[in-house]
Amino acid sequence: MRKFGLIGKAIGYSFSRNYFKNKFKEASIKDAAYQNFDLDTITQFPEKVLKTDGLSGLNVTIPYKEQIIPFLDSVSKKVKAIGAVNTIKIKKNGTLKGYNTDCYGFKKTITPHLKKHHKKALILGTGGASKAIAYVLEGLDIDFQFVSRQVSEKAKYNYNMLSESIVKEHTIIINCSPVGTFPDVNEAPKIVYSGVTSSHILFDLIYNPEQTQFLKNGLKNGATTINGYKMLEFQAEKAWKIWNK
């Protein structure tokens, strides 16, 4: 039996486990199983995960997309450029190689919605997922700025600095933070939503709830809104191909 799984923290809500269980059932894949590996700290990875019999591949989620890298034997060129891993292939010789399929999922999801005026973006959050988003935007020649709770070398803005005009100017806004995730469904990133227009795309990496408060706020102003579900589907299918090639 080939074993696959998700590494993360407090991941009972996991998209991946349900997605792959349903995939295996619908495709009559009987030699594969998928489970969650809920780790309090990444130092538990060798003991709690790697000793699993038949382990063939892993997904990685918050907060370990960057912390997992030192445990891997090699990484793809994209991981070297991005600095975050969300997929691991365990080779037949036992070595571990890290990949990033978040970038593939995000690009596939947002590209059909892009228009000529979508030239500037705000990325809310600076975690591992935000790195994949930045990588894609760079490739699409879209200028972007990171927004975080505190200004840093990476984040030009904190949330208090986002004026209506700054929001209006950046016609793509991507929420890579966990703000608004179930069960805190009434929360939203603190931006000036009056700056959002019908020219905007608001993309939320969150998929539960399906329509976050962030997206609802965008809809009120006529923005195009996209949740994280299609991105997750695309990245999961890409991971499956990597594990099976």
N, C-alpha and C positions, 0 to 999 in steps of 0.2 A: 504493500500500500504506500503510495506516494503521499507525503504530508506537506501541506502548505499552511501558512498562517500569517497573522498580523501582529507586529510588535508595536506596542503603544502603552499609554497610561490612562486608566479609567476608560476603557474602550468597549464597554458593554453595549453601547449604541451602534457599534461597528457596521458600516456599509459593506465592507469587504467580505465578512463571514457569510452574511445572508446572500450576497451576490454570487459568490462562488458555490455555496451549497445549492442554490437554485440552478446555477449553470451546470453543475455536475449531474443533477437530477434530470434536467431537461435534455441534456446531451447524452444521457445514459453512460456517463463516465464513472465507472465502478472502481477504478484503481486509485482514486484520489480523495483526500479529505482535507478540510480546512478548519483551523481553530484559531482562537485568540490567545496571544501571549501577553498578558497584562503585567507589565514590569514596573515596580516602584522606582527602580533606578536602572540605567543601562548596564551597570556592572553585573546585573543578574543574567545578562544575555548568554554568556558561555554555559552557565549551569542550567538555567531554566529553559533555554531554547535549543541550543546546539546539540544537546544530548538526546533530542527527540529522534527516535528511530524513523528512518525513511524520509527525513527532511529534504525537500527538493527546492523549495522556494519560499520567500517571505515578502510581505509588504511591510512598510514602515510608516508610522504616522506620528503625530504630535506626542511627545516633544523630542523624538529621537532621530529625526531625519538628518541632523548634523552630527549628533553624538555617536551614531552607529559607525561612522566612517573609519575610526581607528581599529575597529574589530574586523575589517574586511581585508582580504588579500590583494584585491585590485578593484578599480572603478572604471567606468566608461569615460570617454572623452567629455560627454555632456556633464557628468558628475564633476569632473575636474573644473569645468567652466562654471557650473552652478554652485557647487559646494554643499549639495544636499542629496540624500538617497531616499527613494521610497520603494525600491524593488531590489531584492537580492536573489541571485541565482546560486544555488549550491551545486557545484560541479561534481562529476563522478569521482574525482580525486579528493573531494572534501573541501576544496578551496571555495571561498566566497567572493563573488563579484557584485559590486553595487551599480545600480542603474537609476536613472530618473525618468519616470514615465508621466510625472505631473506636467512637465513641459509639453509633452505630446497631447495630453488630454485637454489642457488649457487652450493650446493653439487650435486644435480641431473644433473646440466649442465656440471660441470667440470669433474666429475668422469670418464665418458667414454673416456676421452682424457688423463688420467694420465698413465704414464709409470714409470718403476722402477727408472729412473734417476731424476724424478721430486721430489726432496727432500728438495729444498730450494726455498722460495718465497719472493718477495718484494711486499708489499701492499702500493700503492701510495694513500695517503690521510689518515686522522685519524677521519673522521666523523662517524655518526651512522652506515652507511652501512659497513664501514671497520671493525667494531666490529663483525658483523655477519660472514664476510669472515675469520677473525682471528679464530673465534670459530670453523669453519668448518676445517680449515687447522690444527688446534691443534688436532681435532678428527681424522684426516687422518695421523697424525704423520709427518706432513710437517713443517719443521723449517721456520719461517718467521720473517721479519723485517718490521717495518713501515717506510715510507719515507714521510716527510712533508717539508714545506717551512723552518721550523725552527726545530733544534734539541730540543728534550724535553725528559721528563722522558719516554714517550711512543715511540717517534720516534728516533731511533738510528741514522738515516741518514737524512740530507737535500739533495736536488737535486744536489747541487754542489759537494757533497761528493761521488756521484755515479760514480766511475771509470769504465772503460771498463771491467776490471777483476771482479769487484763486480757484474755488470750486467750479465756477462758471467756465473758466479758461481750460480746465482739465476735463475733457469730455468723456474720458473713461475713468471710472473709479472702481477699484477692485478691493473687496474686503478679504484680507488674508488673516485677519484676527479671529479669535473664537467668539467675539462679542455678538450675541444674538442666537447662539446655539441653544437647543433644547437642554435644560428646561427654562433658561432665561430668555424666553421668546419675546419679551417686551423691550429688551435692550437693543440698542443700535449704536454703531460708531458715532462719536460726537462730531459730526461735520455740519456745516451750514447748508441744510437741504434746500433752502430758498435759492441757492445758486445752481441747483440741478435743473436742467431744461430737457425739452423733448429731443435735443441733439445728443444727450448723454447715453452712455451704456453704464449701468450699474451691475457689476458681476460679484456675486457672493460665493465664496468657496464652500460655505455652509450649505447642506442639503436637508437638514432637519432642524427647524421646520422648512417645508418646501418654499414658503414665502416668508422670509425674515422681515423684521421691522425695517431694516436697511433697504430692502427691495420695495416694501410697501411705501416707504417715504419717497423713493424714486418714481414709483408708478403714479403717485399723486401729481407729479410734475411732468408726466408724459414720457419719462425715460424708458429706454429699452432695458429690461431686467432679465438677468440670467442667474439661476442658482447653480450649485456645484454638482448636481446629479450627473449630467451628461459628461462632464469632465472626469468624474469618478469612473463612469462606465468605460470611457475611452482608455483611461490609464490602466484599468483592470484588465482589459482585453490585450493591451500592449504587454502588460506583465505576464499574462498567460502565454503569449507568443515567445517571450524571452525564456520562460521556464521550460518550454517545450522544444526550443530550437537546438 
